[in-house]
């Protein structure tokens, strides 16, 4: 019974799972979205707070 349990655990291990490649278009889209969001936050929050701190209304 112990050997059956070990075989089952081995079958579920990541090393036994088939490897999958990431979809290039999905990874690229996620990177573009992350860069756009970072730039948007930098411009609106960073420069917006600076503008308000300088006395803009």
C-alpha positions in Angstrom: 0.0 0.0 0.0 2.9 2.4 0.8 4.4 1.9 -2.7 1.0 2.8 -4.4 0.8 6.0 -2.3 4.4 7.0 -3.3 3.6 6.3 -7.0 0.5 8.5 -6.8 2.5 11.4 -5.2 5.2 11.0 -7.8 2.6 11.2 -10.6 1.3 14.5 -9.2 4.7 16.1 -8.7 5.6 19.1 -10.9 8.6 17.2 -12.3 6.3 14.5 -13.7 3.9 17.0 -15.2 4.4 17.9 -18.9 6.0 21.2 -19.5 3.9 24.0 -21.0 5.2 27.1 -22.7 3.8 30.5 -22.0 1.9 32.1 -24.9 4.1 34.8 -26.3 1.2 37.1 -27.1 -0.3 36.8 -23.6 3.1 37.5 -22.0 3.7 40.5 -24.2 0.2 41.9 -23.6 0.7 41.5 -19.8 4.0 43.4 -20.0 2.5 46.2 -22.1 -0.4 46.5 -19.7 1.9 46.6 -16.7 4.1 49.2 -18.3 1.1 51.3 -19.3 -0.4 51.1 -15.8 2.9 52.0 -14.2 3.3 55.1 -16.5 -0.3 56.1 -15.9 0.1 55.9 -12.1 3.4 57.8 -12.2 2.0 60.6 -14.3 -1.4 61.0 -12.5 -0.4 60.3 -8.9 3.2 61.5 -8.9 2.9 64.7 -10.9 -0.6 65.3 -9.7 0.6 65.4 -6.0 3.6 67.5 -7.0 1.3 70.0 -8.8 -1.1 70.2 -5.9 1.9 70.6 -3.5 3.2 73.5 -5.6 -0.1 75.3 -5.2 -2.1 74.5 -8.3 -5.8 74.4 -8.0 
